[in-house]
Amino acid sequence: MRVIIVEDELHNYRLLRGMVEKLRPDWQIIDWFESVKSTVAWLKSNPAPDLIFMDIQLTDGISFSIFDQVNVTSMVIFTTAYDEYALRAFQVNSIDYLLKPIKQDKLRLSIEKFEHMVTAATEKPESAPDYKELLQAITSGERKYRKRFLISGATSYFKLDVDDVAWFYTENRVTTAVTFQGKEHVIDLTIEKLEEQLAPDLFFRTNRSSIVHINAIRKFENHFGGKLILKLIAPFNETITISRLKATEFKEWVGK
């Protein structure tokens, strides 16, 4: 893999480079840049690297402006101390980031995710990250929600669109997405994180262990103690209990 590092602090550059060389000694770190200007100049005149580690705040501005000046086709792992909203934008776009100070175990996980994404993008180019979508999410101030997941199969990786998921459930700390066709896929997110990243007009957290898509609901019935029993469309035979405390909120959500 051919790698460049965009980082304006020498100490952070040396630290990151040392960790990358330790984790992937066969990778080639071909250059290092401290500014937007020098990064854009290099990208315009050289073949795209496989991966860019990119700091957000550089000596001459925000690195996001690089994407306005050159078409970046490389995978990017951002290094950042950005706020929670921006981090959510990275998450829902399936683009990875590292919080400073960078820890080696977190870097290893990011590298492994990058390698998985390379495989997925090779097999299905449409699954590659959309950096323009990320920039719009951060700069517009609009809340963006997750649109897809990267799923690990037996021998390959593929994209699962959120719109294809009927419901999510967690069991023994494992979260599973169930599609409208009845297929199940393990998702590497807790049910709490999923609730934050899913569009609230389409998905509802029914209880501690499940989230349901509005189109997966067939009907619901009153139950004792003010609870509701939710029944899903075919081919699902599951019934989901909604607590008394969430029953009113659920009815309002369905009626929106």
Beta strands, then each sheet from edge to edge (+ up, - down):
strand 1: 2-6
strand 2: 28-33
strand 3: 51-55
strand 4: 57-58
strand 5: 61-62
strand 6: 75-80
strand 7: 97-99
strand 8: 148-152
strand 9: 157-161
strand 10: 165-171
strand 11: 174-179
strand 12: 184-187
strand 13: 203-207
strand 14: 210-213
strand 15: 217-222
strand 16: 228-232
strand 17: 239-242
sheet 1: 2+ 1+ 3+ 6+ 7+
sheet 2: 4+ 5-
sheet 3: 8+ 9-
sheet 4: 12+ 11- 10+ 14- 13+
sheet 5: 15+ 16- 17+
end
